[in-house]
Amino acid sequence: MLDVLRFGGVSAGPHVLVTGGIHGDEYEGPAAIADLMAQVPKLPLQGTVTAIPVASEMAWRAGTRCSPDDGLNLARTFPGNPEGSPTERLAAEIFAIARECDYLIDLHSGGVEYRFVPLAGFYTEASREAARHFGLPVLWQLPETDGVLSCELTKLGKTAIGCEYLGGGELSLRGASDYVRGILSCLAHWEMVPAEYVLEKETATYRGDWQLSEVEGVFRGLVQLGQDVRAGRPLAEIRSHRGDVLQRFGAACDGRVLALRNKAYIRPGNWAVLVGEHV
Ligand SMILES: [Zn+2]
């Protein structure tokens, strides 16, 4: 059931895995992979590109972040379990492919529920260099989260980045083309395609994690995506249907709004707002 595309180059070299559709409501990754795999055969590629355009067919067909079969979030399920639930088995199948690769580029977006500024996330110094070459304006020092494909591969010593580009359940065509150019630039950085594909862009690096909802209600964002904020600035609130404020969110530090909840109805544990601190 898993659709895996592989293209071996004209000579030996590194092996890169590109994944999209880990969440079933994110469209830039699959669109970029379709475009990329049409271009790759025309390139003097050294090494191998493996691509999984839609990692979770179950979630993709449902148009949801998590799988309808078992309710699991594939991006919290790696390295998976070949004897487990449908999502756990899928994670194990993908992880077996991923552990054969040297590099991972995991393409996401905010899906229906969230929106991100275009960014490339990293863990190690090598993945920070890859993220910088991806050419998006923001670099995000990713929190270490068990079960995330890029995080689990980093534990194995691989170089992995995770990218985000808007969301809201839409397909950004600019996002898809920026993703293709970013992947080609990383391939050039890893000396798999000619250096002319390297993107030279200014980047700014941020760290930080999401603030979570503790209540159920209607989310009101009070800032814009990408806005610079000062410490203490009100960012968002959650209200009841009668208008009572149930929870307020404020900036803990000076920084930039890297992501916001998109869907209005919010439940405990949902992501609300992410302010990145400039580093
Ligand atoms: Zn995602």
Boltz pocket constraint, residues with backbone or C-beta under 6 A from the ligand:
constraints:
  - pocket:
      binder: B
      contacts: [[A, 22], [A, 23], [A, 26], [A, 75], [A, 107], [A, 108], [A, 109], [A, 110], [A, 111]]
      max_distance: 6.0
